[in-house]
Amino acid sequence: MHRPRILLADDHALLLDAFSSLLETHYEIIGLASDGREMLSMASKLKPDVVVLDISMPNLNGFDAGEKLKKTRPEIKLIFLTVNEDPDMVAEAFRIGANGYLLKGSAGSELFLAIDAVLTGSNYVTPIIAKGMINSFIKDPGGDKVHGSLSLRQREVLQLLAEGNTMKQVASTLNITPRTVAFHKYQIMSDLEIKTNSELIQYAVKLGIVS
């Protein structure tokens, strides 16, 4: 019998190993990724049924990686497993195409429930924060985006710069020119009325795309 194929993504190796050991009795664990870009590469090659990933990861955060994945492979189910219980973050996760959201502090059995739910076409939100998420939607049905008005490319540039990369390194990672990186950085700082690199990093932390 075909066992669902699961790809796990988290930048903490011990957690990855723990999740893998927990799930391998019921599912086929086809890969372990340590950041968002590695997850995208592995998902493209390995074609998982479900990707379980964290939000805060180096090189490319879980939100942007998940959004990219859903645009190219919408059939892959996406479950965020994170420490962040902010209802607005949950709303953002589902805006970019998530199928499930639960906390690392949840019981291990809940991860099985979430995976089984999304595989049958349902969405899953841990009961711990489901009520808060519903209240958030009721309060603001328009759904202000956590990432504000930044484009996906701007968020990529912002994350890499906030992680300490030079503009040349960012350009190499994104396969664009340093001049384009400089333009994006200037545009971000101008639009957000940010004056210093320190303020830029603080903004990235506030968005949750770097920790």
C-alpha positions, 0 to 999 in steps of 0.5 A: 500500500502506498504510504503518503510521502512527507518532506520535512523542513526546519533549521534545527537538526534535532527537531528534524530528526525527532519529527522524522522518527515520530512520523516514519512509522506511518508515512514515508519520509522522503527528505529533510531540508534545513532551509526554505530554498533547500525545501523548494529544490527537494520538493521539485525533485522528490514530489512529496504529498505533504511538506511540513515546515517551520516559518523561521528558516535561513536563506528563505523563510517558510512563508515565502518558500511555501508561497513559491511552492504553491504557485508551482505545485499547488497539489502539494499539501503544506503544513506549518509547524512553528512556535508562533501562535499569533492569529495574524500569522496563521491568517497569513499562512492560509493566505499563501496556501497553507493547508494546516497550522500547528504548534511545536508545543502540540502533542505529537499525535496532533501532527498525525491528525493534521497530516491525515486531515490535509491528505483528505482535502480538509484544512487543520488548525490546532485548537489552541489557536483556532479560536483566536484565528477566527476572531482575527478574521471576524475583526478584520475580514479584509485580512491585512497582510503580515508582510505589508506591501512588499513584493515577494522579491523584496521580501527575499532581498530583505531577508538575505540582507537582514541575515548579514549577506552583502549585496553581492552575496544577495545578488548571487543567491537570487541570480540578479545583479548587485545594482538590482539588489541595491534598487530593491533595498532603496525601494524598501527603505523609501517605501517604509521610511526606514533610514538605517540598516539597523531599522531594516533588520528590526523590520524583518524581525517584526515581520517574522522572516528572520529570528 
